[in-house]
Amino acid sequence: MSDRRKIHVYMMGSRPSVKGGMSSVVKQLLQHDWGTDMDIHYISTHVSGSVMKRCCLFVKSYLYLLLLLIFRRRKIDVLYLHMSYKGSFTRKYLIYKLADAFGKKVILHLHGSEFRQYYEGAETARKRRIRELFEGSERVIVLGEYWCEFIHSIAPKTVIDVIQNAVSIPEDTVLWNDLSVQLLYMGVLIPRKGVKDLIDAMGILDGRGLIGLRNVKLVIGGTGDEMEQLKNQCRELQLEHCIEFAGWVDGEAKKKLLRSSQCLILPSYNEGLPVAILEALSYGVPVISTDVGSIREAVIEGVNGHLVRKHAPEEIADAIADIISDKTVWLDYSRHARKTAKQTFDENVFFEKIETIVRSAVNGGRDK
């Protein structure tokens, strides 16, 4: 690789401190050692907070990029844009138009779990701009075949690369606990995440006597607009004894939770390919998830976990009962979870694919 010229990549997306899956991927890319052949500069275009705060940051970043394109144009080889939907699309479209005006290539990395609904609900002019962004980008990275098929259906000329999210494979794994079971949810607490259904499932398990029989506890790791409503739901169902709200967890706290949990549950209504699922699999934690987005590429029904329908607490309860009631069954799921992570979602392969795409984009399709 040392004989290849150094590539300068200007990456743009949410500030890494913003909670969510996209920021996890951004931090992963920024923390990786790309060696001497690739230099990544990061410009934040979005931050949590008021509309004024968000607008001010974007305007500042946009003007900064404009100045870079005017005065340091030759030092920018490619713009790498992380995008979800709604305001994120608007910001990336404006940046794409600016890049196009200066003859700069764009790589678009799509993370948006609700992007399909966003497109289908958009007016004609916005749909046209969405297609323009996809087809005008040098390469578009999506998280799975589901998204590849959808993008090609609306923008056939788009050059798409399917790269699933990936994680570092830890040395240690989760262990079975004969005395108790810890279930885990990790993510923001908003309606589309389906946490209400998970709490209802806990109520069903409590009614069956399984909560007391196996000393089951659910840890909800996350914050968001729905937190108080979910806490009220727990009180109404008298589940406060078996559900803990741990707040947002990251770093070592997250690793500790994963090492001590026997099952991760993600009952979302829309997703891409959540990093939380891949992290769980990497520790050997079986996963129960709704069958949305590209999740079925990671969670294999009856092998390393269960796939359930949206808005189906009974199915979630049945899946939990299947995984935690028998040690032999759990060990089998756990072993296959770890195997899936190692074979398919190792971040070393992820980084190699990203570098290959960047080089190919810069070199006009030639990976030198």
Salt bridges, closest charged atoms under 4 A:
ASP39 OD2 - HIS8 ND1 3.81
ASP39 OD2 - HIS41 NE2 3.27
ASP77 OD1 - ARG5 NH2 3.10
GLU114 OE2 - ARG192 NE 3.25
GLU120 OE2 - ARG116 NE 3.03
GLU123 OE2 - ARG126 NE 3.58
GLU132 OE2 - LYS97 NZ 2.80
ASP161 OD2 - ARG139 NE 2.75
ASP172 OD2 - ARG259 NE 3.54
ASP200 OD2 - LYS196 NZ 3.36
GLU244 OE1 - LYS217 NZ 3.36
ASP250 OD2 - LYS27 NZ 3.29
ASP250 OD1 - LYS254 NZ 3.81
GLU252 OE2 - LYS255 NZ 3.59
GLU271 OE2 - ARG192 NH1 3.70
GLU271 OE2 - LYS193 NZ 2.52
GLU279 OE2 - LYS254 NZ 2.97
ASP291 OD2 - ARG296 NH2 2.52
GLU301 OE2 - HIS306 ND1 2.84
GLU314 OE1 - ARG208 NH2 3.25
GLU315 OE2 - ARG309 NE 2.40
ASP318 OD1 - ARG208 NH2 2.77
ASP322 OD2 - HIS306 NE2 2.70
ASP332 OD1 - ARG335 NH2 2.73
ASP332 OD1 - HIS336 ND1 3.50
GLU355 OE2 - ARG4 NH2 3.73
GLU355 OE2 - ARG359 NE 3.69
ASP367 OD1 - ARG4 NH1 3.92
